[in-house]
Amino acid sequence: MCFDPHAAFLPGVTPAQPGIKIRFPSSPLLEHFPDSFAPYRVFGCDLKGAYSGTLFRFPLRTERLATTSDIKPKAYSPEDVQALFKAFREEALHALLFLKSVSRAELWVKEAAGTEPRLIFAVEAEGKGAKANPQH
């Protein structure tokens, strides 16, 4: 699924129906928006076949992008992002205990263009409990 709440980029979306299900193997969107889909490819998801997992990409906005957003006009400073990471780390361990189909959660960060993503931490369900694997 792809969502375009501004209805400005994806063909066929409207403000009333801002999402579309895309058949990626035959879609020209991969070629039209290569930068948007590049983060998924880092983790081995080529968007051409099945992928064993779920990937989320969060569009945290800079000051400039936040001023044009109809969704959420909040900008995220580096300190805000660190606070989000901390909150996710604190809650992820407990969340896995209640998620039936999710056995592992990881947080990866790509610090700059041209660099490889770095694993910040991972949380994994083990039987009825869960354990954290902090990386740094």
C-alpha positions as CSV (number, residue, x, y, z in Angstrom):
1,M,0.0,0.0,0.0
2,C,1.1,3.5,-0.7
3,F,-0.4,6.6,0.8
4,D,-0.3,10.1,-0.6
5,P,-2.5,12.2,1.8
6,H,-1.8,15.3,-0.2
7,A,-3.0,13.6,-3.3
8,A,-0.1,15.2,-5.2
9,F,2.1,12.4,-6.3
10,L,0.4,9.0,-6.8
11,P,-1.8,8.6,-9.9
12,G,-5.4,8.1,-9.1
13,V,-5.4,9.1,-5.5
14,T,-7.8,11.8,-4.1
15,P,-8.1,13.5,-0.8
16,A,-11.1,11.2,-0.1
17,Q,-9.1,8.1,-1.1
18,P,-5.4,8.9,-0.5
19,G,-4.1,5.4,-0.7
20,I,-3.7,2.8,-3.5
21,K,-2.6,-0.8,-3.6
22,I,0.2,-1.2,-6.0
23,R,1.3,-4.3,-7.9
24,F,5.0,-3.3,-7.8
25,P,6.4,-5.9,-10.2
26,S,4.4,-4.3,-13.0
27,S,4.3,-0.7,-11.7
28,P,6.2,2.2,-13.2
29,L,6.3,3.9,-9.8
30,L,9.6,2.3,-9.0
31,E,11.2,4.1,-11.9
32,H,9.3,7.4,-11.4
33,F,10.1,7.7,-7.7
34,P,13.4,5.8,-7.1
35,D,14.4,7.9,-4.1
36,S,11.1,7.1,-2.3
37,F,11.6,3.3,-2.7
38,A,15.4,3.1,-2.2
39,P,15.2,2.6,1.6
40,Y,13.2,-0.6,1.2
41,R,15.9,-2.0,-1.1
42,V,18.5,-1.6,1.5
43,F,16.9,-4.5,3.5
44,G,16.7,-6.8,0.5
45,C,13.2,-5.9,-0.6
46,D,13.4,-5.4,-4.3
47,L,9.6,-4.7,-4.6
48,K,9.5,-7.2,-7.5
49,G,8.7,-10.4,-5.5
50,A,7.7,-11.6,-2.0
51,Y,9.4,-10.1,1.0
52,S,9.4,-12.0,4.4
53,G,8.8,-9.1,6.7
54,T,7.2,-5.7,7.1
55,L,9.1,-2.4,6.6
56,F,8.0,1.0,7.7
57,R,9.5,4.3,6.5
58,F,8.6,7.3,8.6
59,P,8.6,10.6,6.8
60,L,9.9,12.9,9.6
61,R,9.8,16.4,8.3
62,T,12.4,19.1,8.3
63,E,11.4,22.7,9.0
64,R,11.1,23.4,5.3
65,L,8.9,20.4,4.6
66,A,6.8,20.9,7.6
67,T,5.6,24.3,6.4
68,T,4.1,22.7,3.3
69,S,2.5,19.7,5.0
70,D,-1.3,19.4,5.3
71,I,-0.8,16.3,7.4
72,K,1.3,17.4,10.3
73,P,3.1,20.7,10.2
74,K,5.6,19.6,12.9
75,A,9.2,19.6,12.1
76,Y,11.5,17.0,13.8
77,S,14.9,18.2,15.1
78,P,17.7,15.7,15.7
79,E,16.7,15.9,19.4
80,D,13.1,15.0,18.6
81,V,14.2,12.0,16.6
82,Q,16.4,10.8,19.4
83,A,13.4,11.1,21.8
84,L,11.3,9.0,19.4
85,F,14.0,6.4,19.2
86,K,14.2,6.3,23.0
87,A,10.4,5.9,23.3
88,F,10.3,3.2,20.7
89,R,13.1,1.3,22.5
90,E,11.3,1.5,25.8
91,E,7.9,0.3,24.4
92,A,9.0,-2.2,21.7
93,L,9.9,-4.9,24.2
94,H,6.4,-4.8,25.8
95,A,4.6,-4.4,22.5
96,L,6.1,-7.7,21.2
97,L,4.4,-9.6,24.0
98,F,1.0,-8.6,22.5
99,L,1.7,-8.9,18.8
100,K,0.8,-12.3,17.5
101,S,2.5,-12.2,14.1
102,V,5.5,-10.0,15.0
103,S,8.5,-11.7,16.5
104,R,11.2,-9.1,16.0
105,A,11.5,-5.3,15.8
106,E,14.6,-3.5,14.8
107,L,15.5,0.2,14.6
108,W,18.0,1.1,11.8
109,V,19.3,4.6,11.1
110,K,20.9,5.9,7.9
111,E,22.9,8.9,9.0
112,A,23.8,10.5,5.7
113,A,23.5,9.9,1.9
114,G,26.0,7.3,0.7
115,T,26.3,5.6,4.1
116,E,25.0,2.2,5.1
117,P,22.2,2.0,7.7
118,R,23.3,1.1,11.2
119,L,21.3,-1.1,13.5
120,I,20.5,0.9,16.7
121,F,18.8,-1.9,18.6
122,A,16.6,-5.1,18.1
123,V,13.9,-6.6,20.3
124,E,13.0,-10.3,19.8
125,A,10.1,-12.4,21.3
126,E,11.3,-15.6,22.9
127,G,8.4,-17.9,23.9
128,K,6.3,-16.0,26.4
129,G,8.9,-13.3,27.0
130,A,10.9,-10.9,25.0
131,K,14.5,-9.7,25.1
132,A,16.3,-6.6,24.0
133,N,19.5,-6.7,22.0
134,P,20.9,-3.2,22.3
135,Q,23.6,-2.5,19.7
136,H,24.9,0.8,21.2
